[in-house]
Amino acid sequence: MELFPLVILVLAFVLLIVVPARQRKKIQEQQRALQESLTPGIPVLTTAGLHGTVAALGEGTVDLEIAPGVVVTFARQAVLEIRRPAVAGPAADGTVLPGDDADGGPADRTR
């Protein structure tokens, strides 16, 4: 019973210091792998919410083309994620979404 407060303090230390530190390290490793996998032509999202395509890579920078002919430079750490194009088509469960015709194609808005 005399060691109970000490055991509680050690458990609190582990829960409040060690576990979050391991999670941060894991996230940092994922970000490092993402930054190393960047190549020109990949669509990305920055931490500022800007969507662009990697145009060139520098030592610690990445040049993003955000519009045709418009290239901006960011630090590599500003790249949040690699974006993948959305798959177009009807819903996977066969439901017809608003704006789709019954055949799954886009609605004809010219009528």
MARBA-3410 file (N, C-alpha, C, O; in Angstrom, 1 decimal):
111
0.8,-1.2,0.0,0.0,0.0,0.0,0.9,1.3,0.0,0.4,2.3,-0.5 ~ 2.0,1.2,0.5,2.9,2.3,0.6,3.4,2.7,-0.8,3.7,3.9,-1.1 ~ 3.5,1.8,-1.7,4.0,2.1,-3.1,2.9,2.4,-4.0,3.2,2.8,-5.2 ~ 1.7,2.3,-3.6,0.6,2.6,-4.5,0.6,4.0,-5.2,0.4,4.1,-6.4 ~ 0.9,5.1,-4.4,1.0,6.4,-5.0,2.2,6.5,-6.0,2.0,7.2,-7.1
3.3,5.8,-5.8,4.4,5.8,-6.7,4.0,5.1,-8.0,4.4,5.5,-9.1 ~ 3.3,4.0,-7.9,2.8,3.2,-9.0,1.9,4.1,-9.9,2.0,4.1,-11.1 ~ 1.0,4.8,-9.3,0.1,5.7,-10.0,0.9,6.8,-10.7,0.5,7.1,-11.8 ~ 1.9,7.3,-10.1,2.7,8.4,-10.7,3.5,7.8,-11.9,3.5,8.5,-13.0 ~ 4.0,6.6,-11.8,4.7,6.0,-13.0,3.7,5.7,-14.1,4.0,6.0,-15.3
2.5,5.2,-13.8,1.5,5.0,-14.8,1.1,6.3,-15.5,0.9,6.3,-16.7 ~ 0.9,7.3,-14.7,0.6,8.6,-15.3,1.7,9.1,-16.2,1.4,9.7,-17.3 ~ 2.9,9.0,-15.8,4.1,9.4,-16.6,4.0,8.6,-18.0,4.2,9.2,-19.0 ~ 3.8,7.3,-17.9,3.8,6.5,-19.1,2.7,7.0,-20.0,2.9,7.1,-21.3 ~ 1.5,7.2,-19.5,0.3,7.5,-20.3,0.4,9.0,-20.9,-0.1,9.2,-22.0
1.0,9.9,-20.1,1.0,11.3,-20.5,2.3,11.7,-21.3,2.2,12.7,-22.0 ~ 3.4,10.9,-21.2,4.6,11.3,-21.9,5.0,10.3,-22.9,5.2,10.6,-24.1 ~ 5.1,9.0,-22.6,5.7,8.0,-23.5,4.8,7.7,-24.6,5.2,7.6,-25.8 ~ 3.5,7.4,-24.4,2.6,7.0,-25.4,2.4,8.1,-26.5,2.5,7.8,-27.7 ~ 2.2,9.4,-26.1,2.1,10.4,-27.2,3.4,10.6,-27.9,3.3,10.9,-29.1
4.5,10.4,-27.3,5.8,10.6,-28.0,5.9,9.5,-29.0,6.5,9.8,-30.1 ~ 5.5,8.3,-28.7,5.6,7.2,-29.7,4.7,7.5,-30.9,5.0,7.2,-32.1 ~ 3.5,8.0,-30.6,2.5,8.4,-31.7,3.1,9.5,-32.6,3.0,9.4,-33.8 ~ 3.7,10.5,-32.0,4.4,11.6,-32.7,5.5,11.0,-33.6,5.6,11.5,-34.8 ~ 6.3,10.1,-33.1,7.4,9.6,-33.9,6.8,8.8,-35.1,7.4,8.9,-36.2
5.7,8.1,-34.9,5.1,7.3,-36.0,4.6,8.3,-37.1,4.8,8.0,-38.3 ~ 4.0,9.3,-36.7,3.4,10.3,-37.6,4.6,11.0,-38.4,4.5,11.2,-39.6 ~ 5.7,11.3,-37.7,6.8,11.9,-38.3,7.5,11.0,-39.3,7.9,11.4,-40.4 ~ 7.5,9.7,-39.0,8.0,8.7,-40.0,7.2,8.6,-41.2,7.7,8.5,-42.3 ~ 5.8,8.7,-41.1,4.9,8.7,-42.2,5.1,9.9,-43.1,5.1,9.8,-44.3
5.3,11.1,-42.4,5.5,12.3,-43.2,6.8,12.3,-44.0,6.9,12.8,-45.1 ~ 7.9,11.8,-43.3,9.2,11.7,-44.0,9.1,10.7,-45.2,9.6,11.1,-46.3 ~ 8.4,9.6,-45.1,8.2,8.7,-46.2,7.4,9.4,-47.3,7.7,9.2,-48.5 ~ 6.4,10.1,-47.0,5.6,10.9,-47.9,6.4,11.9,-48.7,6.3,11.9,-49.9 ~ 7.2,12.6,-48.0,8.1,13.6,-48.6,9.1,13.0,-49.5,9.5,13.6,-50.5
9.6,11.8,-49.2,10.6,11.2,-50.0,10.0,10.6,-51.3,10.6,10.3,-52.3 ~ 8.7,10.3,-51.2,8.0,9.6,-52.3,7.5,10.6,-53.4,7.0,10.2,-54.4 ~ 7.7,11.9,-53.1,7.2,12.9,-54.1,8.0,12.9,-55.4,9.3,12.8,-55.4 ~ 7.3,12.9,-56.5,7.9,13.0,-57.8,7.1,13.9,-58.6,5.9,14.1,-58.4 ~ 7.7,14.6,-59.7,7.0,15.5,-60.5,5.7,14.8,-61.2,5.8,13.6,-61.6
4.6,15.5,-61.2,3.4,15.0,-61.8,2.4,14.5,-60.8,1.3,14.2,-61.2 ~ 2.8,14.4,-59.5,1.9,13.9,-58.5,1.0,15.0,-57.9,1.5,16.0,-57.6 ~ -0.4,14.8,-57.9,-1.2,15.8,-57.3,-1.1,15.7,-55.8,-1.2,14.6,-55.2 ~ -1.0,16.9,-55.1,-0.8,16.9,-53.7,-1.8,18.0,-53.1,-2.3,18.8,-53.8 ~ -1.9,17.9,-51.7,-2.6,18.9,-50.9,-1.7,19.5,-49.9,-1.0,18.7,-49.2
-1.6,20.8,-49.8,-0.7,21.4,-48.8,-1.4,21.6,-47.5,-2.6,21.5,-47.4 ~ -0.7,21.9,-46.4,-1.3,22.2,-45.1,-2.1,23.4,-45.1,-3.0,23.6,-44.3 ~ -1.9,24.3,-46.1,-2.7,25.5,-46.3,-4.0,25.2,-47.0,-4.8,26.1,-47.2 ~ -4.2,24.0,-47.5,-5.4,23.7,-48.3,-5.3,23.9,-49.8,-6.3,23.8,-50.5 ~ -4.1,24.2,-50.3,-3.9,24.4,-51.7,-3.7,23.1,-52.4,-2.8,22.3,-52.0
-4.4,22.9,-53.5,-4.3,21.7,-54.3,-3.3,22.1,-55.5,-3.5,23.1,-56.0 ~ -2.4,21.2,-55.8,-1.5,21.4,-56.9,-0.8,20.2,-57.4,-1.0,19.1,-56.8 ~ -0.1,20.3,-58.4,0.7,19.2,-59.0,2.2,19.5,-58.8,2.6,20.6,-59.1 ~ 2.9,18.5,-58.4,4.4,18.7,-58.2,5.0,19.0,-59.6,4.9,18.1,-60.5 ~ 5.6,20.1,-59.7,6.3,20.5,-60.9,7.8,20.2,-60.9,8.4,19.7,-61.8
8.4,20.4,-59.7,9.8,20.2,-59.5,10.1,20.0,-58.0,9.3,20.5,-57.2 ~ 11.3,19.4,-57.7,11.7,19.2,-56.4,13.0,19.8,-56.1,13.9,19.7,-56.9 ~ 13.2,20.6,-55.0,14.4,21.1,-54.6,15.0,20.4,-53.4,14.4,19.3,-53.0 ~ 16.1,20.9,-52.8,16.7,20.3,-51.6,15.7,20.1,-50.5,15.5,19.0,-50.0 ~ 15.0,21.2,-50.1,14.0,21.2,-49.1,12.7,21.8,-49.5,11.9,22.1,-48.7
12.6,22.0,-50.8,11.4,22.6,-51.3,10.7,21.8,-52.4,11.3,20.8,-52.9 ~ 9.5,22.2,-52.7,8.7,21.5,-53.8,8.0,22.6,-54.5,7.4,23.5,-53.9 ~ 8.1,22.6,-55.8,7.4,23.6,-56.7,6.1,22.9,-57.1,6.1,21.9,-57.7 ~ 5.0,23.6,-56.9,3.6,23.1,-57.2,3.0,24.0,-58.3,3.1,25.2,-58.3 ~ 2.5,23.3,-59.3,1.7,24.0,-60.3,0.3,24.0,-59.9,-0.4,23.0,-59.8
-0.3,25.2,-59.5,-1.6,25.3,-59.0,-2.6,25.7,-60.1,-3.8,25.6,-59.9 ~ -2.1,26.2,-61.2,-2.9,26.5,-62.4,-2.0,26.4,-63.6,-0.8,26.5,-63.4 ~ -2.5,26.2,-64.8,-1.6,26.2,-65.9,-0.7,27.4,-66.0,-1.1,28.5,-66.1 ~ 0.6,27.1,-65.9,1.6,28.2,-66.0,1.9,28.9,-64.7,2.7,29.8,-64.6 ~ 1.2,28.6,-63.6,1.4,29.2,-62.3,2.1,28.2,-61.4,1.5,27.2,-61.0
3.3,28.5,-61.0,4.1,27.6,-60.2,4.5,28.4,-58.9,5.0,29.5,-59.0 ~ 4.2,27.7,-57.7,4.6,28.3,-56.4,5.5,27.4,-55.7,5.5,26.2,-56.0 ~ 6.4,27.9,-54.8,7.3,27.1,-54.1,6.9,27.0,-52.6,6.6,28.0,-52.0 ~ 6.9,25.8,-52.1,6.6,25.5,-50.7,7.7,24.7,-50.1,8.5,24.0,-50.8 ~ 7.8,24.7,-48.8,8.7,23.8,-48.1,8.1,22.4,-48.2,6.9,22.2,-48.2
9.0,21.4,-48.3,8.5,20.0,-48.4,7.5,19.6,-47.2,6.6,18.9,-47.4 ~ 7.8,20.2,-46.1,7.0,19.9,-44.9,5.5,20.4,-45.0,4.7,20.0,-44.3 ~ 5.3,21.3,-46.0,4.0,21.8,-46.2,3.1,20.9,-47.0,1.9,21.1,-47.0 ~ 3.6,19.8,-47.5,2.8,18.8,-48.3,2.1,17.9,-47.2,2.8,17.2,-46.5 ~ 0.8,18.0,-47.2,0.0,17.2,-46.2,-0.3,15.8,-46.7,-0.1,14.9,-45.9
-0.7,15.7,-48.0,-1.0,14.3,-48.5,-0.9,14.3,-50.0,-1.0,15.4,-50.6 ~ -0.8,13.1,-50.5,-0.8,12.9,-51.9,-2.3,12.6,-52.3,-2.9,11.8,-51.7 ~ -2.8,13.4,-53.3,-4.2,13.2,-53.7,-4.3,12.2,-54.8,-3.5,12.1,-55.7 ~ -5.4,11.4,-54.7,-5.7,10.5,-55.8,-7.0,10.9,-56.5,-7.9,11.4,-55.8 ~ -7.1,10.8,-57.8,-8.3,11.2,-58.5,-9.5,10.3,-58.0,-9.3,9.1,-57.8
-10.6,11.0,-57.9,-11.9,10.3,-57.5,-12.3,9.4,-58.7,-12.1,9.8,-59.9 ~ -12.9,8.3,-58.4,-13.4,7.4,-59.4,-14.8,7.8,-59.8,-15.7,7.8,-58.9 ~ -15.0,8.1,-61.0,-16.3,8.6,-61.5,-17.2,7.4,-61.8,-16.7,6.3,-62.2 ~ -18.5,7.5,-61.6,-19.4,6.4,-61.9,-20.5,6.4,-60.9,-20.5,7.1,-59.9 ~ -21.4,5.4,-61.1,-22.6,5.3,-60.1,-22.1,4.8,-58.8,-21.0,4.3,-58.7
-22.9,4.9,-57.8,-22.6,4.5,-56.5,-22.4,3.0,-56.5,-23.0,2.2,-57.3 ~ -21.5,2.5,-55.6,-21.2,1.1,-55.6,-22.3,0.1,-55.3,-22.4,-1.0,-55.8 ~ -23.3,0.6,-54.5,-24.4,-0.3,-54.2,-25.6,-0.2,-55.2,-26.6,-0.8,-55.0 ~ -25.4,0.5,-56.3,-26.4,0.6,-57.4,-27.4,1.7,-57.2,-28.3,1.7,-58.1 ~ -27.3,2.5,-56.2,-28.3,3.5,-56.0,-28.0,4.7,-57.0,-26.9,4.9,-57.4
-29.1,5.3,-57.4,-29.0,6.5,-58.3,-28.8,7.7,-57.5,-29.7,8.1,-56.7 ~ -27.7,8.4,-57.7,-27.5,9.6,-57.0,-28.1,10.8,-57.7,-28.3,10.8,-58.9 ~ -28.4,11.9,-56.9,-29.0,13.1,-57.6,-28.1,13.6,-58.6,-26.9,13.7,-58.4 ~ -28.6,13.9,-59.8,-27.8,14.4,-60.9,-27.4,13.3,-61.9,-26.8,13.6,-62.9 ~ -27.7,12.1,-61.5,-27.4,10.9,-62.4,-28.7,10.5,-63.1,-29.8,10.6,-62.5
-28.6,10.0,-64.3,-29.7,9.4,-65.0,-29.9,7.9,-64.5,-29.0,7.5,-63.7 ~ -30.9,7.3,-64.8,-31.1,5.9,-64.4,-30.1,5.0,-64.9,-29.8,3.9,-64.3 ~ -29.5,5.3,-66.1,-28.4,4.5,-66.6,-27.0,4.7,-66.0,-26.1,4.0,-66.4 ~ -27.0,5.6,-65.0,-25.7,5.8,-64.3,-24.9,6.9,-65.0,-23.8,7.3,-64.4 ~ -25.3,7.5,-66.1,-24.5,8.6,-66.7,-24.9,9.9,-66.1,-25.9,10.0,-65.4
-24.2,10.9,-66.5,-24.6,12.3,-66.0,-25.9,12.7,-66.6,-26.3,12.4,-67.7 ~ -26.6,13.5,-65.8,-27.9,14.0,-66.2,-27.7,14.9,-67.4,-26.8,15.7,-67.5 ~ -28.7,14.9,-68.3,-28.6,15.8,-69.5,-29.3,17.1,-69.1,-30.5,17.1,-69.0 ~ -28.5,18.1,-68.9,-29.0,19.4,-68.4,-29.4,20.3,-69.6,-29.8,21.5,-69.4 ~ -29.4,19.8,-70.8,-29.7,20.7,-72.0,-31.2,20.6,-72.3,-31.7,21.4,-73.1
-32.0,19.8,-71.7,-33.4,19.7,-71.9,-34.2,20.6,-71.1,-35.4,20.7,-71.1
END
